[in-house]
Amino acid sequence: MRLYYRGPDATVTGDYFVHHAPGGAKSYSVGELRNVGISRAQAGSSPFPYAISGVAVLAGAALSMGAIPVLYALVGLAGSAAAAGTLAVRARRARPRPWILQADYRGATVHLYESADDRVFQQVARGLRRAIEDGRLRSAYEPNGPL
């Protein structure tokens, strides 16, 4: 059995793909994986638009009651929008979207592996790709394999 990748969170051999997750290991037979693909996780929703909307509502209410002058309301809205934009950019840079390795396995689409570390993810994906390719070559040259 040939080893294509071994790390703390995944192992790829010629026969199995094993994901060592915190909840326990999940194992998949490489020969039964179909339509293997790579994608990026969806970006999470940001609370910043809601915060700006809340500030706008409060400023509008304060203006309608005559509690603050128009200039103060505009300055407050501009400041909160700038702060929210800065925080949104920093939050986006701080949490990169993870890569996802998925496939069809026994009739169901499964998440094989997920990582935000580009280098490690590409190593795992390359190991699985080589295991699948070598498995096809082996089966093509076996005496009773498909020709």
Residue frames as a rotation matrix with the C-alpha (Angstrom) as fourth column:
MET 1
0.588 0.809 0.000 0.00
0.809 -0.588 0.000 0.00
0.000 0.000 -1.000 0.00
ARG 2
-0.366 -0.750 0.551 1.56
0.771 -0.576 -0.272 3.26
0.521 0.325 0.789 -1.18
LEU 3
0.154 0.329 -0.932 1.51
0.823 -0.565 -0.063 6.37
-0.547 -0.757 -0.358 1.03
TYR 4
0.063 -0.040 0.997 0.79
0.824 -0.562 -0.075 9.66
0.563 0.826 -0.003 -0.79
TYR 5
-0.183 -0.124 0.975 0.36
-0.324 -0.929 -0.179 12.03
0.928 -0.349 0.130 2.15
ARG 6
0.163 0.241 -0.957 0.60
0.845 0.466 0.262 11.77
0.508 -0.852 -0.128 5.92
GLY 7
-0.550 -0.267 0.791 -0.07
-0.117 -0.914 -0.389 14.67
0.827 -0.307 0.471 8.23
PRO 8
-0.990 0.135 0.049 -1.69
-0.040 0.069 -0.997 15.42
-0.138 -0.988 -0.063 11.57
ASP 9
-0.324 0.940 -0.107 -5.13
-0.558 -0.282 -0.781 15.88
-0.764 -0.193 0.615 10.02
ALA 10
0.717 0.585 -0.380 -5.17
-0.653 0.373 -0.659 13.58
-0.244 0.721 0.649 6.96
THR 11
-0.394 -0.765 0.509 -3.62
-0.313 0.633 0.709 10.43
-0.864 0.120 -0.488 5.52
VAL 12
0.591 0.519 -0.618 -3.83
-0.758 0.093 -0.646 9.44
-0.278 0.850 0.448 1.86
THR 13
-0.405 -0.649 0.643 -2.83
-0.265 0.757 0.597 5.95
-0.875 0.072 -0.479 0.75
GLY 14
-0.930 0.019 -0.366 -3.47
-0.355 0.208 0.912 4.02
0.093 0.978 -0.187 -2.44
ASP 15
-0.639 0.703 -0.314 -6.58
0.587 0.708 0.391 2.49
0.497 0.066 -0.865 -0.88
TYR 16
0.266 0.772 -0.578 -7.95
0.960 -0.162 0.226 4.99
0.081 -0.615 -0.784 1.66
PHE 17
-0.367 -0.223 0.903 -8.39
0.060 -0.975 -0.216 8.69
0.928 -0.025 0.371 2.37
VAL 18
0.101 0.340 -0.935 -8.55
0.946 0.259 0.196 9.26
0.309 -0.904 -0.296 6.14
HIS 19
-0.040 -0.028 0.999 -9.48
-0.092 -0.995 -0.032 12.62
0.995 -0.093 0.037 7.66
HIS 20
-0.407 -0.196 -0.892 -8.41
0.833 0.322 -0.450 12.88
0.375 -0.926 0.032 11.31
ALA 21
-0.029 0.517 0.856 -11.06
-0.037 -0.856 0.516 15.31
0.999 -0.016 0.044 12.61
PRO 22
-0.703 -0.231 0.673 -11.46
-0.620 -0.267 -0.738 16.39
0.350 -0.936 0.044 16.25
GLY 23
0.174 0.878 0.447 -14.69
-0.966 0.240 -0.094 14.36
-0.190 -0.415 0.890 16.49
GLY 24
0.270 -0.147 0.952 -13.00
-0.055 0.984 0.167 11.21
-0.961 -0.097 0.258 15.19
ALA 25
-0.728 -0.636 -0.255 -11.44
-0.329 -0.002 0.944 9.88
-0.601 0.772 -0.207 12.02
LYS 26
0.551 0.834 -0.024 -13.46
-0.378 0.224 -0.899 9.41
-0.744 0.504 0.438 8.84
SER 27
-0.560 -0.770 0.305 -12.23
-0.150 0.456 0.877 6.97
-0.815 0.446 -0.371 6.24
TYR 28
0.581 0.693 -0.426 -13.16
-0.554 -0.046 -0.831 6.73
-0.596 0.719 0.357 2.56
SER 29
0.182 -0.464 0.867 -12.17
0.549 0.780 0.301 4.14
-0.816 0.421 0.397 -0.03
VAL 30
-0.431 -0.442 -0.786 -10.25
-0.331 -0.733 0.594 5.92
-0.839 0.517 0.170 -2.82
GLY 31
-0.972 0.018 0.236 -11.65
0.211 0.520 0.828 3.55
-0.108 0.854 -0.509 -5.44
GLU 32
-0.189 0.981 0.037 -15.23
0.981 0.190 -0.043 4.59
-0.049 0.028 -0.998 -4.59
LEU 33
-0.157 0.087 -0.984 -14.68
0.258 -0.958 -0.126 8.36
-0.953 -0.274 0.128 -4.79
ARG 34
-0.110 0.207 0.972 -16.28
0.993 -0.010 0.114 10.05
0.033 0.978 -0.205 -7.82
ASN 35
0.451 0.334 0.828 -16.41
0.517 -0.854 0.062 13.67
0.728 0.400 -0.557 -9.02
VAL 36
0.151 -0.501 -0.852 -13.71
0.940 -0.195 0.281 14.88
-0.307 -0.843 0.441 -6.66
GLY 37
0.314 0.014 0.949 -13.59
0.563 -0.808 -0.175 18.67
0.764 0.589 -0.262 -6.62
ILE 38
-0.557 -0.545 -0.626 -12.10
0.827 -0.429 -0.362 21.66
-0.071 -0.720 0.690 -4.85
SER 39
0.279 0.630 0.725 -14.05
0.531 -0.730 0.430 24.75
0.800 0.265 -0.538 -3.81
ARG 40
-0.840 -0.467 0.277 -13.87
0.064 -0.591 -0.804 27.63
0.539 -0.658 0.526 -1.35
ALA 41
-0.411 0.694 -0.592 -16.16
0.898 0.197 -0.393 27.99
-0.156 -0.693 -0.704 1.65
GLN 42
0.283 0.610 0.740 -18.77
0.628 -0.701 0.338 30.71
0.724 0.369 -0.582 1.48
ALA 43
-0.760 -0.517 0.393 -17.90
0.108 -0.697 -0.709 33.95
0.641 -0.497 0.585 3.23
GLY 44
-0.407 0.601 -0.688 -19.77
0.911 0.211 -0.355 34.43
-0.068 -0.771 -0.633 6.47
SER 45
0.428 0.627 0.651 -22.25
0.605 -0.734 0.308 37.26
0.671 0.262 -0.693 6.83
SER 46
-0.681 -0.730 0.059 -20.88
0.511 -0.531 -0.676 40.41
0.525 -0.430 0.734 8.36
PRO 47
0.076 0.734 -0.675 -22.61
0.983 -0.169 -0.073 42.26
-0.168 -0.658 -0.734 11.23
PHE 48
-0.736 -0.516 -0.439 -21.24
0.486 -0.853 0.189 45.62
-0.472 -0.074 0.879 10.02
PRO 49
-0.752 0.518 0.407 -24.10
0.142 -0.476 0.868 46.53
0.644 0.710 0.285 7.64
TYR 50
0.228 0.860 -0.457 -26.53
0.721 0.166 0.672 45.93
0.654 -0.482 -0.582 10.51
ALA 51
-0.121 -0.357 -0.926 -24.48
0.907 -0.419 0.043 48.16
-0.403 -0.835 0.375 12.80
ILE 52
-0.971 -0.233 0.059 -24.47
0.233 -0.855 0.463 50.99
-0.058 0.463 0.884 10.25
SER 53
-0.355 0.920 0.168 -28.23
0.293 -0.061 0.954 50.59
0.888 0.388 -0.248 9.77
GLY 54
0.254 0.431 -0.866 -28.74
0.940 0.101 0.326 50.80
0.228 -0.897 -0.379 13.52
VAL 55
-0.556 -0.523 -0.646 -26.68
0.641 -0.764 0.067 53.98
-0.529 -0.377 0.761 13.77
ALA 56
-0.913 0.256 0.318 -28.68
0.110 -0.596 0.796 55.48
0.393 0.761 0.516 10.87
VAL 57
0.032 0.979 -0.204 -31.97
0.575 0.149 0.804 54.66
0.817 -0.143 -0.558 12.59
LEU 58
0.141 -0.037 -0.989 -30.78
0.963 -0.229 0.145 56.17
-0.231 -0.973 0.003 15.88
ALA 59
-0.839 -0.485 -0.246 -29.50
0.409 -0.861 0.302 59.29
-0.359 0.153 0.921 14.12
GLY 60
-0.663 0.662 0.350 -32.79
0.192 -0.302 0.934 59.65
0.724 0.686 0.073 12.24
ALA 61
0.266 0.773 -0.576 -34.79
0.807 0.148 0.572 59.29
0.528 -0.617 -0.584 15.45
ALA 62
-0.168 -0.410 -0.897 -32.59
0.849 -0.523 0.080 61.83
-0.502 -0.747 0.436 17.24
LEU 63
-0.969 -0.182 0.167 -32.95
0.246 -0.775 0.582 64.28
0.024 0.605 0.796 14.34
SER 64
-0.324 0.926 0.193 -36.73
0.365 -0.066 0.929 63.94
0.873 0.371 -0.317 14.23
MET 65
0.451 0.471 -0.758 -36.98
0.869 -0.039 0.493 64.65
0.203 -0.881 -0.427 17.95
GLY 66
0.700 -0.220 0.679 -34.67
-0.058 -0.966 -0.252 67.66
0.712 0.137 -0.689 17.61
ALA 67
0.924 -0.344 -0.165 -32.19
0.254 0.231 0.939 66.18
-0.285 -0.910 0.301 20.09
ILE 68
-0.075 -0.997 -0.027 -29.12
0.517 -0.062 0.854 66.75
-0.853 0.050 0.520 17.89
PRO 69
0.217 0.083 -0.973 -28.27
-0.612 -0.765 -0.202 69.11
-0.760 0.639 -0.116 15.03
VAL 70
0.973 0.218 -0.078 -28.07
-0.184 0.521 -0.834 67.77
-0.141 0.825 0.547 11.45
LEU 71
0.364 -0.913 -0.186 -24.32
-0.731 -0.156 -0.664 68.31
0.577 0.378 -0.724 11.26
TYR 72
-0.306 -0.466 0.830 -23.69
-0.900 0.425 -0.093 66.06
-0.310 -0.776 -0.550 14.30
ALA 73
0.528 0.576 0.624 -25.89
-0.312 0.815 -0.488 63.34
-0.790 0.063 0.610 12.82
LEU 74
0.931 -0.199 -0.306 -24.01
-0.276 0.165 -0.947 63.40
0.239 0.966 0.099 9.51
VAL 75
-0.007 -0.986 0.167 -20.63
-0.893 -0.069 -0.445 63.35
0.450 -0.152 -0.880 11.24
GLY 76
-0.125 0.028 0.992 -21.75
-0.751 0.650 -0.113 60.42
-0.648 -0.759 -0.060 13.40
LEU 77
0.835 0.477 0.275 -22.98
-0.167 0.696 -0.699 58.46
-0.524 0.537 0.661 10.38
ALA 78
0.699 -0.636 -0.327 -19.79
-0.472 -0.067 -0.879 59.11
0.537 0.769 -0.347 8.43
GLY 79
-0.200 -0.813 0.548 -17.60
-0.969 0.080 -0.235 58.11
0.147 -0.577 -0.803 11.37
SER 80
0.109 0.298 0.948 -19.53
-0.541 0.818 -0.195 54.91
-0.834 -0.491 0.250 12.04
ALA 81
0.971 0.226 -0.078 -19.47
-0.176 0.456 -0.872 53.97
-0.162 0.861 0.483 8.34
ALA 82
0.356 -0.917 -0.177 -15.69
-0.694 -0.133 -0.707 54.51
0.625 0.375 -0.685 8.18
ALA 83
-0.307 -0.458 0.834 -15.11
-0.919 0.371 -0.135 52.50
-0.247 -0.808 -0.535 11.35
ALA 84
0.472 0.568 0.674 -17.35
-0.356 0.823 -0.443 49.67
-0.806 -0.031 0.591 10.17
GLY 85
0.922 -0.166 -0.350 -15.61
-0.317 0.196 -0.928 49.55
0.223 0.966 0.128 6.79
THR 86
-0.025 -0.990 0.136 -12.18
-0.878 -0.043 -0.476 49.39
0.477 -0.131 -0.869 8.42
LEU 87
-0.229 -0.006 0.973 -13.28
-0.756 0.631 -0.174 46.63
-0.613 -0.776 -0.149 10.77
ALA 88
0.793 0.579 0.190 -14.83
-0.309 0.651 -0.693 44.68
-0.525 0.491 0.695 7.89
VAL 89
0.634 -0.639 -0.436 -11.59
-0.514 0.072 -0.854 44.78
0.578 0.766 -0.283 5.88
ARG 90
-0.337 -0.800 0.496 -9.51
-0.916 0.157 -0.370 43.72
0.219 -0.579 -0.786 8.89
ALA 91
0.086 0.449 0.889 -11.91
-0.619 0.723 -0.305 40.88
-0.780 -0.525 0.340 9.75
ARG 92
0.936 0.286 -0.204 -11.85
-0.326 0.489 -0.809 39.60
-0.132 0.824 0.551 6.18
ARG 93
0.267 -0.922 -0.280 -8.05
-0.642 0.046 -0.765 39.55
0.719 0.384 -0.579 6.11
ALA 94
-0.323 -0.412 0.852 -7.85
-0.941 0.235 -0.243 37.87
-0.100 -0.880 -0.464 9.52
ARG 95
-0.073 0.383 0.921 -10.04
-0.240 0.889 -0.389 34.88
-0.968 -0.250 0.027 8.55
PRO 96
-0.691 -0.168 -0.703 -9.25
-0.716 0.027 0.698 33.46
-0.099 0.985 -0.139 5.11
ARG 97
0.461 0.886 -0.050 -11.98
-0.875 0.445 -0.191 31.35
-0.147 0.132 0.980 3.57
PRO 98
-0.187 -0.565 0.804 -11.06
-0.422 0.785 0.454 27.67
-0.887 -0.255 -0.385 3.85
TRP 99
-0.495 -0.039 -0.868 -10.58
-0.825 0.335 0.455 25.35
0.273 0.942 -0.198 0.89
ILE 100
0.173 0.624 0.762 -12.93
-0.680 0.635 -0.366 22.35
-0.713 -0.454 0.534 0.69
LEU 101
-0.818 -0.361 -0.447 -12.23
-0.566 0.644 0.515 18.97
0.102 0.674 -0.732 -0.87
GLN 102
-0.044 0.892 0.450 -15.48
-0.665 0.310 -0.680 17.19
-0.746 -0.329 0.579 -1.70
ALA 103
-0.878 -0.210 -0.430 -16.56
-0.464 0.598 0.654 14.13
0.120 0.773 -0.623 -3.66
ASP 104
0.346 0.928 -0.140 -19.42
-0.877 0.372 0.304 11.77
0.335 0.017 0.942 -4.37
TYR 105
-0.806 -0.590 0.052 -19.05
-0.553 0.718 -0.423 8.68
0.212 -0.369 -0.905 -2.18
ARG 106
-0.881 0.472 0.002 -21.52
0.462 0.863 -0.206 5.81
-0.099 -0.181 -0.979 -2.35
GLY 107
-0.199 0.869 0.453 -24.22
0.848 -0.079 0.524 8.00
0.491 0.489 -0.721 -3.84
ALA 108
0.796 0.447 -0.409 -23.85
0.599 -0.684 0.417 10.99
-0.093 -0.577 -0.811 -1.49
THR 109
0.350 -0.675 0.650 -21.78
0.123 -0.654 -0.746 14.17
0.929 0.341 -0.146 -1.69
VAL 110
0.733 -0.182 -0.656 -19.31
0.680 0.189 0.708 14.29
-0.005 -0.965 0.262 1.21
HIS 111
0.756 -0.595 0.272 -16.84
-0.597 -0.797 -0.086 16.81
0.268 -0.098 -0.958 2.61
LEU 112
0.629 -0.586 -0.511 -13.56
0.468 0.810 -0.353 14.91
0.621 -0.017 0.784 2.53
TYR 113
-0.146 -0.804 -0.576 -11.30
0.984 -0.176 -0.004 17.62
-0.098 -0.568 0.817 3.92
GLU 114
0.769 0.361 0.527 -11.24
0.409 -0.912 0.029 21.33
0.491 0.194 -0.849 4.74
SER 115
0.091 -0.780 -0.619 -8.38
0.935 -0.147 0.324 23.67
-0.344 -0.608 0.716 5.55
ALA 116
0.964 0.172 -0.205 -7.59
0.121 -0.964 -0.237 27.39
-0.238 0.204 -0.950 5.49
ASP 117
0.111 -0.988 -0.111 -3.87
-0.316 -0.141 0.938 26.64
-0.942 -0.069 -0.327 5.09
ASP 118
0.665 0.208 -0.717 -3.28
-0.723 -0.062 -0.688 26.76
-0.187 0.976 0.109 1.32
ARG 119
-0.258 -0.892 -0.371 -0.03
-0.930 0.334 -0.155 24.79
0.262 0.305 -0.915 1.38
VAL 120
-0.765 -0.001 0.645 -1.32
-0.356 0.835 -0.420 21.88
-0.538 -0.550 -0.639 3.45
PHE 121
0.291 0.950 0.116 -4.61
-0.331 0.213 -0.919 21.74
-0.898 0.229 0.376 1.56
GLN 122
0.527 -0.123 -0.841 -2.83
-0.849 -0.024 -0.528 21.55
0.044 0.992 -0.117 -1.80
GLN 123
-0.634 -0.774 0.010 -0.56
-0.768 0.628 -0.125 18.77
0.090 -0.087 -0.992 -0.49
VAL 124
-0.471 0.558 0.683 -3.59
-0.179 0.698 -0.694 16.72
-0.864 -0.448 -0.229 0.62
ALA 125
0.577 0.744 -0.336 -5.44
-0.446 -0.057 -0.893 17.36
-0.684 0.665 0.300 -2.66
ARG 126
0.133 -0.628 -0.767 -2.35
-0.968 0.084 -0.236 16.43
0.213 0.774 -0.597 -4.72
GLY 127
-0.797 -0.414 0.439 -1.91
-0.537 0.819 -0.202 13.21
-0.276 -0.397 -0.875 -2.72
LEU 128
-0.046 0.870 0.492 -5.53
-0.092 0.486 -0.869 12.23
-0.995 -0.085 0.058 -3.33
ARG 129
0.605 0.233 -0.761 -5.26
-0.724 -0.235 -0.648 13.10
-0.330 0.944 0.027 -7.03
ARG 130
-0.325 -0.826 -0.461 -2.19
-0.915 0.398 -0.070 10.85
0.241 0.399 -0.885 -7.40
ALA 131
-0.716 0.123 0.687 -3.85
-0.296 0.838 -0.459 8.02
-0.632 -0.532 -0.564 -5.46
ILE 132
0.383 0.922 0.059 -6.88
-0.242 0.162 -0.957 8.16
-0.892 0.352 0.285 -7.77
GLU 133
0.476 -0.263 -0.839 -4.72
-0.880 -0.134 -0.456 8.28
0.007 0.955 -0.295 -10.91
ASP 134
-0.635 -0.772 -0.033 -2.52
-0.768 0.635 -0.080 5.40
0.083 -0.025 -0.996 -9.77
GLY 135
-0.404 0.583 0.705 -5.62
-0.225 0.684 -0.694 3.38
-0.887 -0.439 -0.145 -8.84
ARG 136
0.669 0.642 -0.376 -6.97
-0.487 -0.004 -0.873 3.79
-0.562 0.767 0.310 -12.37
LEU 137
0.087 -0.725 -0.683 -3.66
-0.956 0.131 -0.261 2.73
0.279 0.676 -0.682 -13.87
ARG 138
-0.752 -0.361 0.552 -3.49
-0.563 0.787 -0.253 -0.34
-0.343 -0.501 -0.795 -11.63
SER 139
0.006 0.853 0.522 -7.02
-0.158 0.516 -0.842 -1.45
-0.987 -0.077 0.138 -12.50
ALA 140
0.639 0.210 -0.740 -6.35
-0.728 -0.145 -0.670 -0.96
-0.248 0.967 0.060 -16.23
TYR 141
-0.116 -0.803 -0.584 -3.35
-0.867 0.369 -0.335 -3.31
0.485 0.468 -0.739 -16.14
GLU 142
-0.397 0.051 0.916 -4.78
-0.638 0.702 -0.316 -6.02
-0.660 -0.710 -0.247 -13.89
PRO 143
-0.991 -0.066 0.112 -5.65
0.027 0.738 0.674 -9.25
-0.127 0.672 -0.730 -15.71
ASN 144
-0.365 0.927 0.085 -9.36
0.929 0.357 0.102 -8.98
0.065 0.117 -0.991 -14.97
GLY 145
-0.450 0.133 -0.883 -9.48
0.316 -0.901 -0.297 -5.17
-0.835 -0.412 0.364 -14.91
PRO 146
0.648 0.761 -0.024 -11.48
0.283 -0.270 -0.921 -3.00
-0.707 0.590 -0.390 -17.32
LEU 147
-0.536 -0.821 0.196 -9.95
0.495 -0.117 0.861 -2.47
-0.684 0.559 0.469 -20.74
